[in-house]
C-alpha cells in the first residue's frame, strides 16, 4: 500500500502471522530503501502457513512460528516459484511460537 501511495501509510494487518509480518506502517527510514530497490511483497494465505508449519513438524520435528513458516509456505503453495537454477534458502525460527497442536 505504501508503494502505491508513494509514502508510508497505515495498512490493515492481521492473520496467522500478522504479529511478525504485518506491521501497521512501514518506517520512514525503511520506505526509501524498499522504494529504491523494488522490494517485492508476496501474500501467503493463513492455511498455507499452517500447512508449512505442519510439514516442518512432520518432516523435521521443527516447531516454527507462523512468520518463520511463511517463506516455506510461499514455496510449497506456489506463491513463489524459483527461477530456473535459482537457489533458495529459508531460515526457520520458533522463538515466537505459542503452544500449538500438530496431532492431526
Secondary structure, DSSP 8 states (H G I E B T S, - for coil): -HHHHTS-------STTHHHH--SS--HHHHHHHHHHT-------HHHHHHHHHHHHHHH-----HHHHHHHHHHHHTSS---TT---------TT--------
